[in-house]
């Protein structure tokens, strides 16, 4: 097993944070498009408010697929829609590729 250098660890941690941020952006994009509040999504998805807020604010670096499915269903989209939109936001972020 190859050990990562401190610099590589910092880069990986930064990329994880940017990925989480882009997931939050994607969720907010679709939530805004559907004109749903956080409370609306929580009510439909049966997610705890604090759990959903962490996703919506881009604080979850390793999202659970079960929660993404619940969020997507509440927004009447697919989990793939969220991931694809997050990827678009990520690719547009100059910090990700630097």
C-alpha positions as CSV (number, residue, x, y, z in Angstrom):
1,X,0.0,0.0,0.0
2,X,1.4,3.4,-1.0
3,X,1.2,6.1,1.6
4,X,0.0,9.5,0.6
5,X,2.1,12.5,1.3
6,X,0.8,15.4,3.4
7,X,0.3,17.4,0.3
8,X,-1.7,14.6,-1.4
9,X,-3.8,14.3,1.7
10,X,-4.6,18.0,1.7
11,X,-5.5,17.9,-2.0
12,X,-7.8,14.9,-1.5
13,X,-9.5,16.6,1.5
14,X,-10.0,19.8,-0.5
15,X,-11.5,17.8,-3.4
16,X,-13.8,16.0,-1.0
17,X,-15.0,19.3,0.3
18,X,-15.6,20.7,-3.2
19,X,-17.5,17.5,-4.1
20,X,-19.7,17.9,-1.1
21,X,-20.2,21.6,-1.9
22,X,-21.2,20.7,-5.5
23,X,-23.7,18.1,-4.2
24,X,-25.3,20.8,-2.0
25,X,-25.4,23.2,-5.0
26,X,-27.2,20.5,-7.1
27,X,-29.7,19.8,-4.4
28,X,-30.4,23.5,-3.9
29,X,-30.7,23.9,-7.7
30,X,-33.5,21.3,-8.0
31,X,-35.1,22.4,-4.7
32,X,-35.3,26.0,-6.0
33,X,-36.5,24.8,-9.4
34,X,-39.4,23.0,-7.6
35,X,-39.9,26.0,-5.3
36,X,-39.6,23.8,-2.2
37,X,-38.3,24.8,1.1
38,X,-36.0,22.6,3.2
39,X,-39.0,21.8,5.4
40,X,-41.0,20.7,2.3
41,X,-38.3,18.3,1.2
42,X,-37.9,17.0,4.8
43,X,-41.7,16.3,5.0
44,X,-41.8,14.5,1.7
45,X,-38.5,12.6,2.1
46,X,-38.9,11.7,5.8
47,X,-35.4,12.9,6.5
48,X,-34.5,14.6,9.7
49,X,-34.2,18.3,9.2
50,X,-30.6,18.5,10.4
51,X,-29.6,15.6,8.1
52,X,-31.2,17.3,5.1
53,X,-29.6,20.7,6.0
54,X,-26.2,19.0,5.9
55,X,-26.8,17.8,2.4
56,X,-28.4,21.0,1.2
57,X,-25.5,23.1,2.6
58,X,-22.8,20.9,1.1
59,X,-21.5,19.4,4.3
60,X,-21.8,15.7,3.4
61,X,-18.7,14.5,1.7
62,X,-19.8,10.9,1.5
63,X,-23.5,10.9,0.9
64,X,-25.6,7.8,1.6
65,X,-27.3,6.5,-1.5
66,X,-30.4,5.9,0.6
67,X,-30.6,9.5,1.5
68,X,-29.9,10.7,-2.1
69,X,-32.8,8.5,-3.2
70,X,-35.1,10.0,-0.7
71,X,-34.1,13.5,-1.6
72,X,-34.4,12.8,-5.3
73,X,-37.9,11.3,-4.9
74,X,-39.0,14.3,-2.9
75,X,-37.8,16.6,-5.7
76,X,-39.3,14.3,-8.4
77,X,-35.9,13.6,-10.0
78,X,-33.4,10.8,-10.0
79,X,-30.3,10.4,-7.9
80,X,-28.4,10.5,-11.2
81,X,-29.9,14.0,-11.9
82,X,-28.3,15.2,-8.6
83,X,-25.0,13.6,-9.3
84,X,-24.9,14.9,-12.9
85,X,-25.7,18.4,-11.9
86,X,-23.1,18.2,-9.1
87,X,-20.6,17.1,-11.7
88,X,-21.4,20.2,-13.8
89,X,-21.0,22.5,-10.8
90,X,-17.7,20.7,-9.9
91,X,-16.3,21.0,-13.4
92,X,-17.2,24.7,-13.5
93,X,-15.3,25.3,-10.2
94,X,-11.7,26.4,-11.0
95,X,-10.5,25.2,-7.6
96,X,-11.3,21.6,-8.4
97,X,-8.9,21.3,-11.3
98,X,-6.1,23.2,-9.7
